[in-house]
Amino acid sequence: MPFCWHLARINGQEDPINTENRHDDPRFTELVAWLESVPGFSAAELRPASADASFRRYFRVQSGPQTYIVMDAPPPQEDCVPFVEVAAFLRKMGVNGPEILAADVHRGFLLLSDLGQRPYLDELKARRPAAGRLYRDAINTLITIQREGKRFQDKLPKYDESLLRRELSLFHDWLCERRLGLSFSDDDERQWEKCCDVLVSSALAQPAVFVHRDYHSRNLMLTVENNPGILDFQDAVLGPLTYDLVSLLRDCYIRWPRDQVRTWALGFYEALDDGIRGDIDSEMFLRYFDLMGVQRHLKAAGIFARLLYRDGKPGYMGDVPFALQYVVAVSQRYPEIGFLAELIEERCASLLVVGE
């Protein structure tokens, strides 16, 4: 799930770590001691960077004129080995992932290069006319990841049927049942399973590629060179061709007109290898894209509810409306999953309104 490496601020000021209170946070004490053992960082100053939806924490470090990022990924809740591995894959592809400068994977401490403080989301909200350039860079980078990622695909876990169905169950279990208290009748369950069958079949029918799995505006950083910088890639899998593209273009945090999204999506399609386009025409590609988005947005809405109830993180519920609105808009165009539009409009309506 998303995170950004910008400085935390209180009353407009950067919030430095109070090192005098280390005894209140033994994990932080251990992190500081580890960092001080890294050559050149014995007197480094740490400041908090925003946390993400997991148990990981991030700190920005000033050492001389340069800034760096320190990740705290506490075991056993987090395993930073996939992060290290995928970061190496990305850098070998020539895309702008962070460099691992020092690591203690057993304790879950990493020192990383800093990809900056300006997420795509902030830039897009401030300067929407810049969207064409930013999305062109992001799409070109995604094409590079898929092409160059062929060298590393066999080292990734597979985005298989079991995982796809587990993700869909998050919407059913956490948003519908836990958040809204809905009870599914036997007929509801049958229709829900039919929709899941359609979505899973569509995902598995697509060519399998290197999938970042959270490629969107909060995980892409605006950089002067080799734009964008890429974050939050540790859950990479071998999975559906359109997954990252729909994550980018039908983002849960910012939205664009349908015609513009279609234009960007077809631009990606035209840049695909001839072999892929020979097997998949543009209309089939757009169907894959649409249905993949429904699967992702159902998953995202379920995760946001789980973050509220399981992890005590209510802030993500504000992102539910965009996810559900996408599901309704697409499922209305595909009769085989029309049940989803009916379910959301009739029984999840309170969550469709931005700000609810």
N, C-alpha and C positions, 0 to 999 in steps of 0.2 A: 504494500500500500504506500501512498504518497508521502514524500517528505521533501523539504527544501533545506539547503544549507545556508540560509541567511541568518544574520545575527538576531538573537532575541533582544527585545527592547522593552524597557519600562519607562513610561513617561517620556518617550522619545530618545532615551539614552541607552547605549549599549550596557548590558547587564553582566558585569564581570563575575567570575566565580569567587566566592568568598572562601579563600583557602584556609582561613582560621577555623571554619566550621567543618573541616573534613571528617571529624569524628562522628558527625551525624550521618555520614554516607560512606560506609566502609568500601563500597565498590568504587566510589570516586577516589578515595585515598589510594587504593590499589592502582587505579588508572594513572593517577598523577605520578606515583612512584615508578611505574613502567615507563611513562613518557620521559621522565627525568633521566632514565637510563639510556635513552636513545641519544647518540652523539649530536650535539648542537641544540638540544632541547632541555638542558638542565635548568634553564631559567625562563622557560616559555610561559606565556600568560594564556590561560584558557578562558574562553567566553562561550556561553551556551549557544548552540544552534538549535533550530526547532527539531523536536522529536518527531518520529513517524508513528504509524498506527501499530507498530510492533513493540517489543520491549527494548529495542535499540535506542541509544542516545547518541547525540553528536555534539562535538565541541569544536569551535574554531580556535586555532592556535596561532599566535603571532610569534615568529622567531626571526629576528632581524627585520628586513623589509618584506619578507614573504609571510603569507598566511597558509595554513594547512588545516585539514580536518582530522579529528580524532573520533573514531567510532568505538562505542562501548556496546558490545553485543553479548549480554550475560548468558553463559551456559547455565543450565541446559535449555533455557527457553529459546535461545538463538544459536545458530550454527553459522559462523562467518566463513567457513571453508568454501561454500558455493560462491560467496561474494568475491573472494580472492580469485577463484578459478575463472569466473565469468569476466571479472575485470581484466584478467590477462587475455582472455579470448578477444574482448572488444579492442584492446590496444593493439593486438596482433592484426586485427582487421583494418586498423588505421582510423578508427573512429575515436571520438573524444570521451573516453571513460577515464576515471581517476587512476592515477598511478599508486600502487601500494608501496609506500616508502619504508615501512617497518610493520611487523606483525607478530603477535603472539596469539595464534589461532586457538590454542588450548584455553586461554583465559578470555578470549574474545575481544582483544584490543587491536585496533588497526590505526596506522597513521597514513593519511591519504593526501594526495595533491588536492588543491582547492579549485573547484570549477566555477567559483564566483558566487555572487549574491543576487542574481537577477533571474528568477525562474521565467520560463516562457509565459506562464499565466500572468504574472505581473506586467510583463511587457505588452502582451496582447490586450489586456484590459486598459492600459494606459495609452496604447498606440495601435488601435485596431487596423489602421491602414498598413501597418507593418506585417500583417498576417500573411500576405502572399509570399514575402521573402522568407519569413520564419518557417512556414509550412513547406516551402520548397526545400529548404535546408534539411528539415526533419524527414521529409519523404526521401530525399536523396540518401540521407544517412541510413534510413531503414532499408532501402534497396541494397546498400553496401553490406549491411548486417546480414541480410538474407543471402546474398551472393557469396560473400567471404565466409559467412558462418557455416557453409557446407563442410569446411574443414573440421568443425568442432561439434557437428550435430550428434555424432554417435556418443559424445561425452555428456549429453544432456538427458535428463529424465523425459519420458514421453508424456505428452498431453493426451492421455488415452481416455477411453470411454468412462472408466471408473472415476477419473478426476473430473471430467466434464459433468458427470451426473452429481457428484458430491458438491460441486460448485452451484449447480442449479438448486440443490436441496437447501442451500442457505436462504434463498428467497422464500421458499415454502415454510421452512422451520423457524427462521428468525424474524423475517418481516411480517409474513402473513399470520403465523400462529403466535409468536411471542410479542411482537410489537402491536399487532392489531387484534389479536385474540380471535382470529377467524377459524372456523371449523369447516373442513372440506367434507362434503358429502361423498358417497361412493362414486357418483357421476363426476363430481369435481375432480376427484383423484384420477379417474380414467382420462378425463380431458387433459389434466395437467401432465400425465405420463405421455399422452400422445404428442403434446407440444414438446416435451423433453426429447422424445424420440426424433422428431423433426430436426430440432436444433443440434442434437448430438450427431445424427447422421450427416447433416450438412457440414459440420466441423470436421468429421473424420474423412469425408470425401475430398477435402482440399489437399493440395500438395503440402507436405510437411517441411517446415523451414525452421530456422533459428528464431525463436520467439522471445522477446524481452519480457513480455507479459504485463508490463505496466507502463507502456510507452505513451505518455500524455504530458500535458502542459505543466504539471507540477514536478515532473521528473526530468524535464529538459531545461538546461540552463543556457541563457544567452551568453555566448563567448565571442571574443573578437576574432579568434582563429579557430578553424575547424568546428564551426557552430553546427549543432548544439553540443553542449556537454551532457552526458548521459548518466543518470542516477538510478538507484533502486532496481537493479537488474539481477539480483541474486536468485530470483525465482524463475530464471530463464528455463525454457523447455523446448523440446522438438514438437512443434504443433502447427496449427492451421495457418495457411498463407495470409489470410486477411485479419488475423487477430490483432496484431500491433497497429495495423492501419486504422481499424475501426476504433481502437483505443485512442488514437491520436485525433481522428477527425470527428468522432462522436464522443467527445470528452465529457466526463461528468461535471467538469468545473467551468466550462465555457462552451457556448454553442454557436453554430454558424448556419446560414440558410441552407436548405436542402440542396438547391441547385449548385451552390458553391462546394458543398461536400461531395456531390456527385462528380463535379469537374476535377477536384483534387484526386478523388478515388480513381477516376479513369486515367488521369495523368500517371498515377502509380502503375496502373494496369499496362499502359502503353510502354512503360519502361521495363516490364518484365521480360525475361528471356523468351525467345521465340518458341521454345519447346513448351513452355507453360501456356502461352497464348494460343498455341496450336491445339491444345487440349481443352482450353476453357475460353469460350467466347465472352465478350464484354457483359452480356446480360446474365450469364451464369456467374461471372465474377461478382456482379452487383448483388445477385441473390446470396451468394456466399457471404459477402460483406454485410448485408442487412441482417441475415440470420445469426451471423457471428456476433454482431452488435447486441442482438436480443439476449443471447446467452451471457455475454459479458455484463450487460446492464442489470439483468436479473441477479447475477452473482454479486455485483457491486452493491446493489440495494440491500441484499441479504447481509453482506459483510458490514455495511454501515450500521445495520440494526444490531448485529452481533457485537460490534465495537461498543455500542451503547450498553447493552445488557451484560455481556460477559466481561468486558474490559473497563467499563466505567468511563468511556470516552464518547460523550454525547455530541461533540462538534460535527461529526461526519453526517449526522442525520439531516443537516441542512443541504447536503448534496444528493439526497434521495430524489427530489422532484425531477431533476434533469434526467436521471437514470430511468425513472418510470415513464416520463414523457416520451423518451426515445422508444421504449418498449411498445407503448400504445401506438405511436405514429407508424412504426414498422409493422406491427402485427395486424393492424387494420388493412394493410396492403396484401397480406398473405393469409387467405382463408384457413389454411391448415393450422395456423396458430392464433386464429381469431379469438379463441377462449381467453388468451392473455389480456387482450384489450378489454374484453368484457369484465374480467376479474378485477383489473386495476381500476377501470372507470367506475364500476359499480360498488366495489367493496374496499378499494384502497384509495378512494377519491381524496380523503383528507391529506394524503401524502403527495398529491400531485401539484399542490400549490407551492410555489417558491416562497420560502419564509415560514412555512408551517413546521 
